[in-house]
Amino acid sequence: MPLLEIRNLRKSFRSTDSFGGSKGQLVAVDNVSFTLKEGETLGLVGESGCGKSTTGKLIMQLQRADQGQVLFSGTELTGLSSRQMRPYRRQLQMIFQDPFSSLNPRMTVGEILSEPFIIHKLAPGRQIRERVIQLLEKVGLSAEHERRYAHEFSGGQRQRVGIARALAVQPKLIIADEPVSALDLSVQAQILNLLKDIQLEHNLSYLFIAHDLAVIEHVSDRIAVMYLGKIVELTSAADLYRTPLHPYTEALLNAVPIPDPEQPRPAPLSGEIPSPINPPSGCYFHPRCPYADKLCRETSPALIDSGNNHLVACHHSAQVGRYLLQRTTS
């Protein structure tokens, strides 16, 4: 049984104009399904606004899905009240994208990290400070930091505090929402290595949300690619980087910076991302796709297994694969 199973998850929002009039429904997450095993890291990648963060919040029940199921260790979380969710809050934690806004500016780090122990009754009062100091040391901080406030830390240190807070309740799954996107490259490497070390020590599972494929490659066992609220490709990290089968995945990989600026690169994607309020017919990617034809414009492709558990939603995935193979061997 997978630790986490997402079935046909959908979430829409009512979009309004500046006068409060309705502009239609914005579908942020559209029929998303995937599983996550214990001890595994699943990377969720895509352009800004594709629905990655909304998916994470739906799993955490911070937002409620319009339809679909979220099963954690076989228990369905959708529909549970806040009181019924409390036992699962210990096992499901989230690291937020902006470490500054996710920390209470009026509380010291010691007070922030003490809260999980108090709320979930995980330690008697006299042991809480000792546990807080252990957490700080685990994430590379020290006991002296417990008396400081969030504004007294650097961005990397604040993210370490966020990681410590998530670890306090000894969760089974952590949803990391762009945890290094606002950090310098050297600090990014430190945080990523810290997350991997913690995973090995505690057998944690991660849903790692990012838009940077270089970061996703470093941490993920499998990768799901999202476009306009839909998963368009899902496979192992090795397969995705070696043989991407969706044109959008190919474009994302081509956009990753390389050390040699003189090396020939394929032409970047043309056109703009369609509006999620008024998406195109058929395959959502067809207005920007070099392989698109009449079938793509009229029929939405299903997410199917092309072999080796490599799922792809593309009418021309075989053609994309052959083209990439010819290009890499020529």
HUZIDA-V836599 format. One line per field, one symbol per residue. psi: psi as a letter, one per 40 degrees, with the letter a starting at -180 (. if undefined). burial: I if it has 16 or more other ideal C-beta (glycine too) atoms within 10 Angstrom, else O. A space follows every 10 residues. Layout:
psi = ???
burial = ???
//
This chain:
psi = hidhhhhfhh hiihhiaeee iheahhhdhg fhhiihihei hhhhiiihee edddddddde fdihidiiih hhfehhdhei idddeddedd ehihhidhdd eehheeiidd ddedddddde feiideeddd ddddddddee aideedeiid eeiidddddd ddddddedeg idhhhhgfee deiidddddd dddddddddd defiihhhhi ehddddddei dihhhihfei heihaidddd ddghehdddd ddddehiidh eehhiihiii iihihedgii ibhdedeehe eiadddddhh iihiheiffg highdfdddd dddddddde.
burial = OIIIIIIOII IIOOOOOOOO OOOOOIIIII IIIIIIOOOI IIIIIIIOOI IIIIIIIIII IOIOIOOIOI IIOOOOIIOO OOOOOOOIII OIIIIIIOIO OIIOOOOIII OIIIOIIOOO OOIOOOOIIO IIIOIIOIIO IOOOIIOOOI OOIOIIIIII IIIIIIIIIO IIIIIIIIII OIIOOOIIOI IIOIIOOIIO OOOIIIIIII IIIOIIIIII IIIIIIIIII IIIIIOIOII IOIIIIIIII IIIOOOOOOO OOOOOOOOIO OOIIOIOOII OIIIIIIIIO IIOOOIOOOI IOIOOIOOOI IIIIIIIOOI IOOIOOOOOO
//
